[in-house]
Amino acid sequence: MEELAEMHDINFLIQLEAYKRFKEDEQQIRPFVEDKIRQYNDTRNEYLNLYSKYVDLIKSSASRNALQSEQLQILHGNEQTEASMKTIAQETNIDKQDEFFTTDDVATTKKIIAETPNFENLVEQSFSSENNKNRVDFIQSSLMRVERNLESSVVSGFDSLLKRIEM
């Protein structure tokens, strides 16, 4: 009977020693894992930033190509444009002006011009738009920081919960 109790005590000591080694290994590995999580989040955020820059570059390139193709069409259609301009110049000769424009047409045109919005403050609006864009960029970067902090807080919360459960 004493031998059985001694064997039970020895098994208990072996299990206790194994549990102690497990906890020590876990404490040594934890900073490494946290560092890798931090590196992953930094790399992920850098990738997302570079990807958004890439998308902006593609959009700019597509816009540039579209504008260049329109300019090429305008240059190739030069002969037709010259013919149209000659026709318009002949039709709008000063002598024939009264035939094309009546006083009602002139009054209607003046009314339309008076009703159109005035774009005197375009510089201020573009400056305001740029400020708004900077604010949005700042908010997006702040949001990414908050997401990173939230992820690390959740991970540390789970770790502390696991510690409490194991105790």
N, C-alpha and C positions, 0 to 999 in steps of 0.2 A: 504494500500500500504506500509506503514511504517512497519507493522508487517511482511510482506513478505520480505522486505529488511533485517529486523533484523533476520529472520529465515535463510535467505541466508548467512548472516554474521556468524551466529552461526554454520551453517553447514560447512562453509569455515574454521572456527576456529577448529572445531572438526576434519576435514580432515587434517589440518595443524598439529594438535597435534598427530594424528595417524601416519602421515608421519615422524614426529620427533622421535616418539617412534620406528618406524621401522628402521630408520637410526641408532639410538642408539643401538638397538638390533644387527643390522648388524655389527657395529663396535666392539661390545663385542664378537660376534661369530667368526669374521674373524681370530683372532690369534689362536683360538682353531682349526679351520678348517685347517689353514696353518700348525699347529703342527701335526695334524693327517695326512696330506699329506706327511710331512717330515717323520713321523713314518712309513707310508706305503712304501715309497721309500726305507728307510733303511731296513725294513723287507724284501722287495722284493729283494734287492741286496744281503742281507745275504742268502736268500733262493737260489738265483741263484748260489752264491759261494758254498754253501753246496751241491747243486745239481751237480755242476761240480766236486766237490771232490768225491761225491758218484759215478758218472759215471767213474772217474779215478780208484776208488777202484774196481768197477765191472770189468773193463778192466784188471786190475792187477790180480784180482782173476781168471778170465777166462784164462789169459796167464799162471798163475801158475798151474791151473788144467790141461791145455793142456801139459805143460812141464812134470808134474808128470805122466800123462798117457803115454807119450812117454818113460819116464824112466822105468815105469813098463813093457811096452812092451819089452824094451831092456833086462830087468832082466829076464823076462819070456822066452825070446828067447835065453837064455844063452847056452843051449845044442847045438842048431843049430849053434850058433856063434862059439863055440869051434870046432865043426866038420869042419866048413868052414875055420877056422884058421889052422887046421891041414892039410887040403887039400892044402891051399895056401902055407904053409911051405914046404910041400913035393914038390910042383910044382916049387917053387923058390929055390930049393937046388942049392948050388954054382956050383955043377958039371953040372947041367942042365941050368945054366943061359945063356949060349951062344945060346941055342936053342930058348929061349923066347925073348931075347933082341938083336936086331941087331944094328949096328952102326947108321943106319938111324933113328931107334927109339930113341936112346940116343940123337942124334943131334936134332931131332924134339922136344923132351922133353926139352932140354936145351934152344932151341929157344922160346918155349912157356913160360918157366920160366923167361927168359930175357924180354919178352914183357909184362908180368903182372905188374901192378902198384905196387910201393913200398909203404908199409904202415908204414913208420917210424914215421910219424907225427900224429898218432892216438890220442895221449894224447892232443896235441894242438887242433886237430879238435874237440874232445869231450869237451874241455874247451871252445872253440869258440861256440859250439852248446849250452852249458849251458848258456853262456852269452847271446846268441840270445834268448833262452827261457826266461831268466829273463827280457830281453827287451820287449818281447811280453807280458809277464805278467804285466809289468809296463804300457805298452800302453793300455792293456785291462782295467786295473783299472782306468787309466786316462780317458778312453772313458766312463766308467760307471759314473765317477764323472761329466764329461761334460754332459752326458745325464740327470743326476739328476739336475744339474744346469739349463739346458735348459728347463726341465719340470717346475721347479719352476719359471723360468723367464717367460715362456709362461703363467702360471697361474697368476702371478702378472701382466703381460701385459694385460690379459683379465680383471683382476680386475680394473686396472687403466682405461681401456677403458670403462668398465661399470660405473665407477665413473663419467667420463666425459660425458657419455650419460645421466646419471641421473641428472646432473647439468643442 
